[in-house]
């Protein structure tokens, strides 16, 4: 059985359909429809909304910070992350609606995305350390599920891991080693 079938129940109470059709009855978080800040662009795909500074160039691999949140505190967490990332021109994405976040936090959610409300893409290790320290202090004490695929920072709700655009896009399963080689991942 496909464990993502819950998403297809959002569009219609009787028939399975594209979950993005349910946006009238299951609205997005308000920030998803606000005007895009000057110098930024917004991209929407599936149940994610991303904000990327126009000047940003994402490296092919690097660090990713995930932010966990419960549905009850999601708008507050989103507001804090937006207020932090936008003036610092740090790209981020978030789950577009409370319904999608609820499903991401359920018992049968896909383990690869379970608990992940936001993803932040720091430019390098120095910015990663700053984000973890500063944003970690701003979000300290916010409840959220444990993200099994990542390393928790302090007491949460921040989690960190390496990412590769090639892996995310399933181009090939590799991260470049520090010497420039590309060892395969298993």
PLY file of the C-alpha trace (Angstrom):
ply
format ascii 1.0
element vertex 186
property float x
property float y
property float z
element edge 185
property int vertex1
property int vertex2
end_header
0.00 0.00 0.00
1.23 3.49 -0.84
1.64 5.34 2.46
1.20 8.79 0.89
-2.42 8.13 0.03
-3.50 10.49 2.85
-2.33 13.43 0.74
-4.80 12.47 -1.97
-7.67 12.50 0.54
-7.30 16.27 1.01
-8.81 17.24 -2.34
-12.18 15.56 -2.05
-14.04 13.73 0.72
-15.16 10.97 -1.66
-12.51 10.62 -4.39
-8.73 10.58 -4.41
-7.29 13.51 -6.33
-4.33 15.85 -6.62
-3.77 17.28 -3.10
-2.94 20.69 -4.56
-6.57 20.97 -5.69
-7.61 21.18 -2.03
-6.08 24.58 -1.42
-9.47 26.32 -1.25
-10.76 24.07 1.53
-7.31 23.61 3.12
-5.66 27.01 2.76
-1.94 27.66 2.78
-0.08 29.41 5.58
-0.66 33.16 5.08
3.01 33.82 4.28
2.72 31.59 1.19
0.47 34.17 -0.48
2.06 37.41 0.73
3.94 39.56 -1.79
7.45 38.35 -2.47
10.06 40.56 -0.79
12.11 42.78 -3.11
15.15 40.93 -4.41
13.60 37.50 -3.83
11.79 34.96 -5.95
9.23 32.40 -4.90
8.86 28.94 -6.37
6.00 26.57 -5.61
6.17 22.83 -6.15
4.01 20.09 -4.72
3.46 20.93 -1.06
6.55 23.18 -0.74
7.01 26.93 -1.19
10.58 28.15 -1.54
12.04 31.64 -1.19
15.38 32.28 -2.88
17.28 35.56 -3.06
17.70 36.58 -6.70
21.46 36.83 -6.15
21.74 33.36 -4.58
23.57 30.52 -6.27
23.00 27.25 -4.44
26.10 25.06 -4.38
25.74 21.52 -5.75
26.09 20.23 -2.19
26.28 21.65 1.29
24.53 21.85 4.63
20.79 21.94 5.12
19.02 22.94 8.33
15.57 21.47 8.90
13.13 23.06 11.32
10.54 20.86 13.02
7.20 22.22 14.17
3.80 21.11 15.35
0.73 22.47 13.59
-0.17 24.58 16.65
3.06 26.61 16.63
3.82 26.47 12.89
2.84 30.06 12.03
5.01 31.41 14.85
7.97 29.25 13.78
7.49 30.26 10.12
7.37 33.94 11.07
10.57 33.65 13.13
12.42 31.84 10.33
11.23 34.32 7.67
12.20 37.29 9.86
15.62 35.70 10.31
16.38 34.46 6.78
15.03 37.28 4.59
17.26 40.14 5.84
20.27 37.78 5.77
19.43 36.53 2.24
19.41 32.86 3.24
17.31 30.61 0.95
14.59 28.53 2.59
11.48 26.51 1.83
8.48 25.47 3.90
5.51 23.13 3.82
2.75 25.26 2.33
-0.26 24.42 4.54
-1.27 23.24 8.00
-2.90 20.15 6.42
0.32 19.14 4.67
2.29 19.71 7.89
-0.21 17.61 9.82
0.27 14.77 7.36
4.07 15.15 7.50
3.86 14.67 11.27
1.57 11.63 11.30
2.56 8.15 12.36
2.60 6.84 8.79
4.39 9.80 7.19
7.27 9.05 4.86
10.40 8.68 7.02
12.43 10.79 4.59
10.26 13.86 5.08
8.65 13.15 8.45
8.66 16.12 10.81
10.24 18.56 8.35
8.42 21.90 8.23
11.15 24.18 6.89
14.51 23.72 5.19
17.19 26.42 5.30
20.19 26.44 2.95
23.20 28.25 4.47
25.94 29.33 2.04
28.75 27.50 3.86
30.00 26.20 7.18
30.46 29.67 8.70
26.87 30.65 7.89
25.69 27.22 9.08
27.27 27.83 12.50
25.71 31.30 12.68
22.25 30.03 11.68
22.36 27.19 14.19
23.49 29.47 17.01
21.31 32.52 16.33
18.16 30.88 14.98
18.54 28.07 17.50
18.35 30.66 20.30
15.27 32.29 18.73
13.44 28.96 18.38
14.65 27.33 21.60
11.76 25.64 23.40
9.47 25.43 20.35
7.91 21.97 20.20
8.22 19.78 17.15
8.70 16.14 16.20
12.13 14.53 16.07
13.54 14.38 12.53
14.97 10.89 12.22
17.15 11.53 9.16
19.09 14.47 10.64
21.33 15.38 13.58
19.53 17.44 16.20
21.09 20.77 17.17
20.98 21.39 20.94
17.46 20.63 22.18
15.82 21.33 18.82
13.76 22.19 16.83
16.74 22.58 14.45
18.27 19.56 12.70
21.19 19.48 10.30
22.51 17.25 7.53
24.46 17.34 4.29
22.56 17.57 1.03
23.37 17.20 -2.63
21.28 18.70 -5.39
22.26 15.72 -7.53
20.79 13.37 -4.93
17.71 15.54 -4.45
17.12 15.51 -8.18
18.13 11.82 -8.38
20.70 12.59 -11.10
23.25 10.29 -9.50
23.88 9.03 -5.99
27.09 10.83 -5.00
28.59 13.51 -2.79
31.92 14.97 -3.78
34.73 14.16 -1.36
36.99 16.97 -0.13
39.58 15.96 -2.74
37.02 16.43 -5.53
36.32 12.75 -6.10
32.72 11.55 -6.09
32.37 8.43 -3.95
29.12 6.57 -4.44
26.62 6.46 -1.61
24.90 3.32 -0.54
0 1
1 2
2 3
3 4
4 5
5 6
6 7
7 8
8 9
9 10
10 11
11 12
12 13
13 14
14 15
15 16
16 17
17 18
18 19
19 20
20 21
21 22
22 23
23 24
24 25
25 26
26 27
27 28
28 29
29 30
30 31
31 32
32 33
33 34
34 35
35 36
36 37
37 38
38 39
39 40
40 41
41 42
42 43
43 44
44 45
45 46
46 47
47 48
48 49
49 50
50 51
51 52
52 53
53 54
54 55
55 56
56 57
57 58
58 59
59 60
60 61
61 62
62 63
63 64
64 65
65 66
66 67
67 68
68 69
69 70
70 71
71 72
72 73
73 74
74 75
75 76
76 77
77 78
78 79
79 80
80 81
81 82
82 83
83 84
84 85
85 86
86 87
87 88
88 89
89 90
90 91
91 92
92 93
93 94
94 95
95 96
96 97
97 98
98 99
99 100
100 101
101 102
102 103
103 104
104 105
105 106
106 107
107 108
108 109
109 110
110 111
111 112
112 113
113 114
114 115
115 116
116 117
117 118
118 119
119 120
120 121
121 122
122 123
123 124
124 125
125 126
126 127
127 128
128 129
129 130
130 131
131 132
132 133
133 134
134 135
135 136
136 137
137 138
138 139
139 140
140 141
141 142
142 143
143 144
144 145
145 146
146 147
147 148
148 149
149 150
150 151
151 152
152 153
153 154
154 155
155 156
156 157
157 158
158 159
159 160
160 161
161 162
162 163
163 164
164 165
165 166
166 167
167 168
168 169
169 170
170 171
171 172
172 173
173 174
174 175
175 176
176 177
177 178
178 179
179 180
180 181
181 182
182 183
183 184
184 185
